[in-house]
Amino acid sequence: MINNSLKIVFANATLALLLLGFAVPAQASSTFRCNSKLVSLQASTHEVQSKCGAPMEQAHLGYKQLTNEYGHTHEVGIEEWVYGPKGGMYYFLRFEGGYLSKISSSR
């Protein structure tokens, strides 16, 4: 009986530790260093790829409607590129309309 209770406690503790490991929040940044080069928000997809090379993963996430200062709306594509692992970190670069709009990282 004690053996089974101990197994359950151990299984629950292991599960809790695993869930905590996956709960590490992503961190946002305004620059991304790849090799000896640096890319910043608003860089084009072409600039990022020429400085950093091809991403390990690339996904088209859909479209977003934007309204400019004159009230005109237009649709832009949204992509996410993934680089890494670098030092155990994965870097997620989001592009809206072909320009870097968000940089985040996660373990």
N, C-alpha and C positions, 0 to 999 in steps of 0.2 A: 504494500500500500504506500509506504513512504517512497519507494522507488518510483512509482507512477506519479506521485505528487511532485517529486523532484524533477522528473522529466517534463511535466507540464510547466513548472516554474521556469525551467531552463529554456523551453521552447518559446514561452511568452517573452522572456528577457531578450532572447535572440531576435525575435520578430520586432520588438521595440527598438533595438539597436539598428536593425536594418532600415526601419522606417525613418529613424532620425538621420541616418546617413543619406537618405534620398531627399530629406527635407532641407538641405542646404540651400538657402535662397540665392538666386542669381544676382550678380552684381552688375550695375550699369556703369558705363564709362563713356567718355567723349572721344577717346583715341584708342587705336589698336596697333600694337607693334608686331610686325612680322619680319623676321630676319633682322636686318639693320634699318628697315624702313618703317615709317609711321603713316597711318591713314587716320583721318579725322571725319567727324560727322559731315555730311553733305558731299563726300567724295563720290565720284561716279563708280559704277560697277567696273568700267574699264580701268580706272585708276587703281582700284583695289586689286583686281586680278593681275594687273601688270606689276604691282608691288609685292603681292602676297602669293601669287600663283593660284592655281585652281583650288577651290574649297574641297574638303573631303566629302561634303554633302551639300546639295543645293535643291531647294524646294520652292515651287511657286505656290503661295498661300492664298491667292485670290486677288481681289481688286478693292480699291478704296476710292470713294468719291471725295474730291477736294473742291473747295470753293475759293476762288481768288478774291483779291480786294475789290474787284469790280462786280462781284456777284455771279461770275461765270463758273459753272461747275464742269469738271472733267474727271474721268476715271483713270487711275494709275494702277499699275500692277504692283503687287507686294511679293517680295522674295525673301527667303532666309538662307544664308550661307553659313556653314559650320566649318570652323578650323580647329585643329587640335588632334589629339591631346598634346598640350604643351605644358610640361610640369604638372600633369594631372588635371589641367583645366581644359575645358572646351569653350570656344568662343563663338557666339551667335551674332551674326551681322544681318540686320534687317534693312532691306532696301525698299523705298517707296518711289515709284516712278523712275527707277534707275539710279537713285541717290541714297547714300547711307543715312538712315534715319535713327538707328539704335544699335548700340553695341552692348552686349551682355555676356557674362561668363558664368560657368557653373562647374563644379567638380562632379 
